[in-house]
Amino acid sequence: MGAGAIAKHLGITSRQLYRLCYAGSVPTFKLGGAVAARRSTLARWLDEQESGARATA
């Protein structure tokens, strides 16, 4: 939980994560005032992004 932890998990900066969150690109939600995400949901999302990239290449 928290933008810093999620960004570290994804290998990006907190600023990049916030941009992706506000664009609706990353599956996150607000928990109180903090950005939160489930690891399993992020893993599934990453798999989908990878599959999509392969399909277009």
N, C-alpha and C positions, 0 to 999 in steps of 0.2 A: 504494500500500500504506500502511496505517495509517489509524486512525480519523479523524484530522484531515484527511487528503487526501481520503478518501472522502466525509466530511461536506461539505467544501468543494465537491467535484464535484457533490454533490446539492443544495447550497445550504441545508444545515441545520447545526445545531451538533453537536459531537462527542457531547454528552450525548444529543441526540435520536437520533443514529445508534446509540449503544450500546443505547438502549431498543428500537429497531427490530430490531437484531441479536438481542438476547436474546429478543424476541418471535417471532423467525423470520420477520419481515416482509420483510427485505432479504436478497438473495442474497449473503451473505458467507461467508467461511471463515477459519479460524485458520491462520496460517503462522508456526510457532514460537509466540511469545506475542502476535503482532500480528494485528489484524483486516485481512483482505485481500479484494479483489474485483477481478474483471476489468471493465474499462470497457465492453467489449462486452456482458457479462452485465447490468451495471447499465443500459445503454441499452435492452436488450431488456425488462428488468423495468419501466423507466419507461414504455416504449411500451405494455406490457400494462396498467399501472395507468391510463394515460390512456384506453385503449380501454375498460376496465371502467367508468371514471367516465362516459364518454360513453353507454355502454349503459344505465346506471342513471338517467341524467338525462332 
